[in-house]
Amino acid sequence: MSAIFQAWLPDDNPEPPISHIKGPGGTPMLSPNNAWRILEKRTGVNVGRSTFYRWVQSGRVLALRMGNKIYVPWPELEHLIKEFRRGVRI
């Protein structure tokens, strides 16, 4: 990722992206695909899409099933981003 693109990305944006799906307590929920994209952009780490989905399926990344769809809570994604920035392996 180029330095110009990294400088454009916000470091710590506490605001979750606009999500029409709300989980327990009104927590914004993201599709795994959107969560994966945000994780890559915020950390600069290349995580394969299939790897992220494998983490969701194995429970390494907390996800909730609502009907027949799976969602990643925004606080879980924030936690993942912080862990990646600290250098912790998932």
WONOR-V249873 format. One record per residue. N is the residue number from 1. RES is the residue in one letter. D_LAST is the distance of its C-alpha to the last C-alpha in Angstrom with 1 decimal. Layout:
# WONOR-V249873
N|RES|D_LAST + N|RES|D_LAST
This chain:
# WONOR-V249873
1|M|21.2 + 2|S|24.5 + 3|A|25.1 + 4|I|27.4 + 5|F|24.9 + 6|Q|22.3 + 7|A|25.2 + 8|W|26.0 + 9|L|22.6 + 10|P|22.5 + 11|D|20.2 + 12|D|20.0 + 13|N|21.6 + 14|P|21.8 + 15|E|23.6 + 16|P|21.8 + 17|P|23.1 + 18|I|26.1 + 19|S|25.3 + 20|H|28.1 + 21|I|25.9 + 22|K|25.7 + 23|G|23.9 + 24|P|24.9 + 25|G|26.6 + 26|G|26.7 + 27|T|23.0 + 28|P|22.5 + 29|M|20.6 + 30|L|19.3 + 31|S|19.3 + 32|P|16.0 + 33|N|17.6 + 34|N|18.4 + 35|A|15.0 + 36|W|13.6 + 37|R|16.5 + 38|I|16.2 + 39|L|12.5 + 40|E|13.8 + 41|K|17.0 + 42|R|15.8 + 43|T|13.3 + 44|G|15.2 + 45|V|12.2 + 46|N|13.2 + 47|V|10.9 + 48|G|13.2 + 49|R|14.5 + 50|S|14.5 + 51|T|10.9 + 52|F|10.2 + 53|Y|12.9 + 54|R|11.6 + 55|W|8.4 + 56|V|11.3 + 57|Q|13.6 + 58|S|11.5 + 59|G|10.8 + 60|R|7.1 + 61|V|8.6 + 62|L|12.0 + 63|A|14.9 + 64|L|18.6 + 65|R|21.3 + 66|M|24.5 + 67|G|27.2 + 68|N|26.0 + 69|K|23.4 + 70|I|19.7 + 71|Y|18.6 + 72|V|15.6 + 73|P|17.0 + 74|W|17.2 + 75|P|16.1 + 76|E|12.7 + 77|L|12.4 + 78|E|13.7 + 79|H|11.2 + 80|L|8.3 + 81|I|10.7 + 82|K|11.4 + 83|E|8.0 + 84|F|7.9 + 85|R|11.5 + 86|R|11.2 + 87|G|9.3 + 88|V|6.4 + 89|R|3.8 + 90|I|0.0
